[in-house]
Amino acid sequence: MNAAEVRQLTESQLAETLTDLHAEWRHLRFQEAVGQLTATARIGQIRRDIARIHTIRTEREHDAELRAAIAARQTVAQRG
């Protein structure tokens, strides 16, 4: 999943995807512990996807805070 795909998802879709990725990651770590893991690269891919989702969520939070600050500043400027 690339960043452009993640940015198109809604917050609820991001939460669901994150839950699914954590479950898959847990399953793969268990497989690795018992010696049954064959797709070792998948663990790294899942970790990167999880980090990417967290990064995009943080970007959205910062953007919302910035928009709120700008709106508040404009309101104060209009009042004179």
HELIX and SHEET records of a PDB file:
HELIX    1   1 ALA A    3  ARG A    7  1                                   5    
HELIX    2   2 GLU A   11  ALA A   33  1                                  23    
HELIX    3   3 THR A   40  ARG A   79  1                                  40    
END                                                                             
